[in-house]
Amino acid sequence: MSKAQLQTIIDHKNLWGSFKKEQPININTLTTEQANDLYETIDCGLSPENLHCDGEISRTQAMKKYRAYMGAVKELQKMGFAVPDTCYEIEA
């Protein structure tokens, strides 16, 4: 399931990147730079304000988001990418 969770984050980044004419990210050919960018995206999503949608979602919904983000983190780690020191919300 972790790979699917990571792919969901990549798909979202690719969608927004397409508006800026950025090269799409491919899960099978990730570079360290791309992995670090994904970690930063996940780290931002794990901030309390973002995780809980400024209090607009239930604790259950926030925990579901948390588990999805952490699944993606586990997949990146399994692929050999370490969590950058600049990420504060990710529990490595």
C-alpha positions in Angstrom: 0.0 0.0 0.0 2.9 2.4 0.6 3.8 2.5 -3.0 0.2 3.5 -3.9 0.3 6.2 -1.2 3.6 7.6 -2.6 2.2 7.4 -6.2 -0.8 9.5 -5.1 1.5 12.3 -3.8 3.6 12.1 -7.0 0.4 12.3 -9.1 -0.7 15.4 -7.2 2.7 17.0 -7.7 2.7 16.1 -11.4 -0.7 17.7 -11.8 0.4 21.0 -10.3 3.8 20.8 -12.0 2.1 20.4 -15.4 0.7 24.0 -15.1 4.3 25.2 -14.7 5.7 23.0 -17.5 7.8 21.0 -15.0 9.1 17.6 -15.9 6.8 14.9 -14.4 8.2 12.7 -11.6 8.3 9.0 -12.2 8.2 6.7 -9.2 10.5 4.2 -10.9 13.3 6.7 -11.7 13.3 9.0 -8.6 16.4 11.1 -8.1 17.6 12.2 -4.6 16.5 15.7 -5.5 13.0 14.5 -6.4 12.8 12.4 -3.2 13.9 15.3 -1.1 11.2 17.5 -2.8 8.6 14.8 -2.0 9.8 14.6 1.6 9.3 18.4 1.8 5.8 18.1 0.4 5.0 15.4 2.9 6.6 17.4 5.8 4.4 20.4 4.9 1.3 18.2 4.7 2.1 16.9 8.2 2.0 20.3 9.8 -0.9 20.4 12.3 -2.7 23.1 10.3 -2.5 21.2 7.1 -3.0 17.8 8.5 -6.3 18.9 10.2 -7.3 21.3 7.4 -7.4 24.1 10.0 -9.8 22.2 12.1 -12.3 21.5 9.3 -11.9 17.7 9.4 -12.4 15.1 12.1 -9.6 13.4 14.0 -10.4 10.2 12.1 -9.9 11.9 8.8 -6.7 13.6 10.0 -5.3 10.2 11.1 -6.2 8.7 7.7 -4.2 11.5 6.0 -1.3 10.9 8.5 -1.2 7.2 7.8 -1.1 7.9 4.0 1.7 10.4 4.4 3.7 8.0 6.6 3.1 5.2 4.2 4.7 7.3 1.5 7.6 8.1 3.8 8.2 4.4 4.4 8.2 3.7 0.7 10.8 6.4 0.1 12.9 5.0 2.9 12.5 1.5 1.4 13.7 2.9 -1.9 16.9 4.1 -0.1 16.1 7.8 0.3 16.9 9.2 3.8 14.7 11.9 5.4 16.4 15.3 5.0 17.4 17.2 8.1 15.2 20.0 6.9 12.0 18.0 7.6 10.7 18.5 11.1 7.3 16.9 11.1 8.4 13.5 9.8 9.2 11.0 12.5 12.1 9.1 10.9 
